[in-house]
Amino acid sequence: MRNGTPSIAALSRSLAMLEAILKDRDGRSVAAIAELIDMPVATAHRQVTTLVAEGFLARMPRGRLGPGRRLLSLMQSVDEKQLIVAAAAPVLHRLAASVRSVVQLGTLENDMVTYRIKTGRGASDFFTKVGMQLEAYCSGIGKVLLAYQTEQDREAYLATGPFPALTSNTITDPELLRKELARVRAAGVARDAEEIVEGLACLAVPIHSMDGHVRAAISVSRAVPGRKEWQEDAIVEMLRTAAVEIEASL
């Protein structure tokens, strides 16, 4: 029961059985799984029969059960990156209020950073916009997303260099960028030292999705020089704490 509204016991049992079957890696029988989740065997068989009939489970060779067509269709319709955005939004609003700076979340599409969240003090005056795409090699978020690609994908990206200089600090040489990305992956944090826009610096950390891959990154940006000295270690710690909270909610 939540907020005074009773749950549906039969639905709860069906979901418990569905989850237990999908998690099973040992080829257990329905009876064995029923015992594992403390469900009467007869109830378990009725649950399985219904889930198969409705397309959420499918009978596999050798008597095993697997995901059915309706479940697979639902899974394919889920935009994992949008789930990350939904989970991250409240966390990043709080982070932006704490650091009193612009906080953003971005993902990688076709070797470009797509900005999906932008919040915080001065956000309306900031040059990025939600939905905008920018080059990855010269931003904190972009460096994180490139650093956590597979080696094959990362090398394919580096092979497209040398890269245009947007400021005097932009890393344009593929070999130097390769070393920079190795540092980012080792440290778990990226820095943009006025590489995309003069007078702007940022710090960024990865967001790990449910399968452990990095599909998004978050950053804190500030003007250089700022009105106050930027406590970089403190900002990185706050970013990492926010990342852990977002990952936990996924």
Secondary structure, DSSP 8 states (H G I E B T S, - for coil): -BTTB---HHHHHHHHHHHHHHH--S---HHHHHHHTT--HHHHHHHHHHHHHTTSEEE-GGG-EEE-HHHHHHHHH--HHHHHHHHHHHHHHHHHHHHTSEEEEEEEETTEEEEEEEESTTGGGSS--TT-EEESTTSHHHHHHHHTS-HHHHHHHHTT-S---SSTT----HHHHHHHHHHHHHHT-EEEESSSSTTEEEEEEEEE-TTS-EEEEEEEEEESS-SS---HHHHHHHHHHHHHHHHHH-
